[in-house]
Amino acid sequence: MSGKAIRETLAALGVIASLVFVGMEIRQNNTVARMSAYQAFTQQLIDQSMLVIAGEYPALNARMIRGESREEFTLEETLHIDMVYMGLLRTWESLYRAVQLGVLDEEMLTIIDSNVGPFRFAYFQESWSDFRTTFTEDFATFFENLMGTR
């Protein structure tokens, strides 16, 4: 084998090694991005859940858990509850979008199914039609299918 052939072979091997390295780096960056997205979702969920569970108005939360309907709350209470629910819904929507974009695996959507407690309260059930109008059709349909309301 001539010197030129050896140099070309070594150069080709160098290019292949570089491509393998770049591929490994991209894979690692994807893993980091997925983990960051998951951690962000988890933190949002914790923050929003704390508002529902331990929020500023524990008596208000207790009334929701007992199943009081929307009409039994004052305007101030309704505004507070609506903001908490919108935060929860936007958190779930961000997870849904991350899965659609391929940032997170589809299996992540199963987390929603085991964490829908606050969405089962009478208040939310009576309010969903109002909340629904603030979301895109694909997410609203997904959420309704998840909740078994469609």
Residue, then its C-alpha position, 0 to 999 in steps of 0.5 A: m500500500s502506498g503512502k498516499a493510500i495509507r494517508e487517505t485511509l487514516a483520513a477516512l477513519g478520522v472522519i468516521a471517528s469524528l462522526v461517531f463522536v458527534g453522534m454520541e454528543i448529539r445523543q447525550n444532548n438529547t438526553v439532557a434536554r429530555m431530562s430538563a423538560y421532565q424536571a421542568f414539568t415535575q416542578q410545575l406540577i409540584d408548584q401547581s399541586m401545592l396551590v390546590i392541596a395546601g394553597e393560601y385558602p385551605a378552607l376553600n380547598a376543603r370545600m372543593i374536595r367535599g364537592e361543592s359546585r361552582e355556584e357555591f363560591t364567591l366571585e373572589e374564590t372563583l377567580h382564585i380557583d380558576m387561576v389555579y386550574m388554568g395553571l394546572l391545565r397549562t402544565w399538562e398542556s406543556l407536557y402534551r406539547a413536549v411529547q408531540l415535539g419528541v422531547l419526551d416519550e409518549e409514555m410520559l402522558t400516562i403520568i397524567d392519568s394517575n394525577v387527575g384528582p383535582f380535575r374530578f372535583a365538581y367545580f372543575q367538571e362544571s367549569w371545563s366548557d369555559f376552560r376548554t375555549t382557551f386551548t387548541e382543539d387537539f389538546a382539549t380533545f386529548f384531555e377530554n379523552l383522558m378524563g372520559t368526558r368525550 
